[in-house]
Amino acid sequence: MRLDEFKRLVEAEFGPGLRNATPANVREFLDRLQQEAWVQQRCLSTRYELPPANTCTFEEVMKQFFADVLDLPPEKAVILLWTLALELTYAAIEQQYAEVLDPLFRTAEE
């Protein structure tokens, strides 16, 4: 996907300036993108294999991911890193909401 196509897709999903983005619809959007990428990858018969779990740590996997991103064409790298940043940011927001709202629901259950 080209960057201009990705920008149109993001704006169509969330509106200008991401004004309609929420943790829920961000998660749905990212899940759809991941599903489409998976289908496309399967159609191209390319495979990405993770090393066995006992041979590396999460830190090593992430290091390799970021090293691989540096080798991507700039447009692909921007899209990949932007979606990762969006996911991490909205996961943090969702966690923050959970921490604030959890006490309210706990008292309602008691």
C-alpha positions as CSV (number, residue, x, y, z in Angstrom):
1,M,0.0,0.0,0.0
2,R,1.3,3.4,-0.8
3,L,1.4,6.2,1.8
4,D,-1.2,8.4,0.1
5,E,-3.6,5.4,0.0
6,F,-2.9,4.7,3.6
7,K,-3.6,8.3,4.6
8,R,-7.0,8.2,2.7
9,L,-7.8,4.9,4.5
10,V,-7.0,6.4,7.9
11,E,-9.0,9.6,7.2
12,A,-12.0,7.6,6.0
13,E,-11.9,5.4,9.1
14,F,-11.3,8.1,11.8
15,G,-12.1,11.5,10.1
16,P,-9.8,14.4,9.7
17,G,-7.1,14.7,12.3
18,L,-8.3,11.3,13.7
19,R,-11.1,13.1,15.5
20,N,-13.3,10.0,15.7
21,A,-10.6,7.6,16.9
22,T,-11.3,5.6,20.0
23,P,-9.6,2.7,21.6
24,A,-12.3,0.4,20.3
25,N,-12.3,1.5,16.7
26,V,-8.5,1.8,16.6
27,R,-8.3,-1.8,17.7
28,E,-10.9,-2.8,15.0
29,F,-9.0,-0.9,12.3
30,L,-5.6,-2.4,13.2
31,D,-7.2,-5.9,13.3
32,R,-8.6,-5.4,9.9
33,L,-5.3,-4.2,8.5
34,Q,-3.5,-7.2,10.0
35,Q,-6.1,-9.6,8.6
36,E,-5.8,-8.0,5.1
37,A,-2.0,-8.2,5.3
38,W,-2.2,-11.8,6.4
39,V,-4.5,-12.7,3.5
40,Q,-2.2,-10.8,1.0
41,Q,0.9,-12.5,2.4
42,R,-0.7,-16.0,2.0
43,C,-1.7,-15.1,-1.6
44,L,1.9,-14.2,-2.3
45,S,3.1,-17.5,-0.7
46,T,5.7,-15.6,1.4
47,R,6.3,-16.8,4.9
48,Y,7.7,-15.1,7.9
49,E,9.0,-17.6,10.5
50,L,9.7,-16.6,14.0
51,P,12.7,-18.3,15.7
52,P,11.9,-21.0,18.2
53,A,10.6,-19.4,21.5
54,N,13.4,-20.9,23.6
55,T,16.2,-19.4,21.4
56,C,15.4,-15.7,21.9
57,T,13.8,-13.2,24.2
58,F,11.1,-10.7,23.4
59,E,13.7,-8.1,23.5
60,E,15.7,-9.9,20.7
61,V,12.6,-10.3,18.6
62,M,11.9,-6.5,18.9
63,K,15.4,-5.6,18.1
64,Q,15.2,-7.8,14.9
65,F,11.9,-6.2,14.0
66,F,13.3,-2.7,14.3
67,A,16.4,-3.7,12.4
68,D,14.3,-5.2,9.6
69,V,12.2,-2.0,9.4
70,L,15.3,0.0,8.6
71,D,15.7,-2.1,5.5
72,L,12.1,-1.5,4.2
73,P,11.3,1.1,1.6
74,P,10.6,4.4,3.4
75,E,6.8,4.4,2.7
76,K,6.4,0.9,4.0
77,A,8.5,1.7,7.1
78,V,6.4,4.8,7.9
79,I,3.1,2.9,7.7
80,L,4.4,0.0,9.8
81,L,5.9,2.3,12.5
82,W,2.8,4.6,12.4
83,T,0.4,1.7,13.0
84,L,2.7,0.3,15.8
85,A,2.7,3.7,17.5
86,L,-1.0,4.1,17.1
87,E,-1.6,0.6,18.7
88,L,0.8,1.3,21.6
89,T,-0.7,4.8,22.2
90,Y,-4.3,3.6,22.2
91,A,-3.5,0.6,24.3
92,A,-2.0,3.0,26.9
93,I,-5.2,5.1,26.7
94,E,-7.4,2.0,27.1
95,Q,-5.3,1.0,30.2
96,Q,-5.6,4.5,31.7
97,Y,-9.4,4.4,31.2
98,A,-9.5,0.9,32.8
99,E,-7.6,2.2,35.9
100,V,-10.0,5.1,36.3
101,L,-13.2,3.2,35.7
102,D,-12.3,0.0,37.5
103,P,-13.0,1.4,41.0
104,L,-16.5,2.6,39.8
105,F,-17.4,-0.9,38.7
106,R,-16.0,-2.6,41.8
107,T,-18.2,-0.6,44.1
108,A,-21.2,-1.3,41.9
109,E,-20.6,-5.1,42.2
110,E,-20.4,-5.0,46.0
